[in-house]
Amino acid sequence: MQRELGYYMELNYKAIGRRIKTARVNAKITQEKLSETAGISPTHLSNIETGTTRVSLNAIVNIANALKITCDDLLCDNVVRAKIQLERDIAFILEDCDEYETRIIRDLAAAAKETLRRDAHLRKLSGK
């Protein structure tokens, strides 16, 4: 199904939930505290974090505000154009790496990029 911009996709609620949980854990906040601050029940927050329930836009905004992050931080897996946020994710992954780990991750990223570009024709064949 195509919409005005030519894109339509179902939201990945599991990805949103994972990002909420990761942000909450990184902020060292309990589910109980976050649910209280965001104005939702602890059970609902637990279900959001596991992706077993749909999360409303109001809840996403309240959760983002409570965690002092942006909605983009939570939704970037569902947005076609999210390069800036994904680059921030990569920087965060590298933040606590030593020089050796950084070198290995760089080599892996370079190899993955090379393979993706070399095999780009397979993406076209699969219709994706």
Summary of the structure (lengths in Angstrom):
residues: 128
radius of gyration: 17.6
end to end distance: 14.0
largest distance: 49.4
contacts: 295
relative contact order: 0.10
helix: 70%
strand: 0%
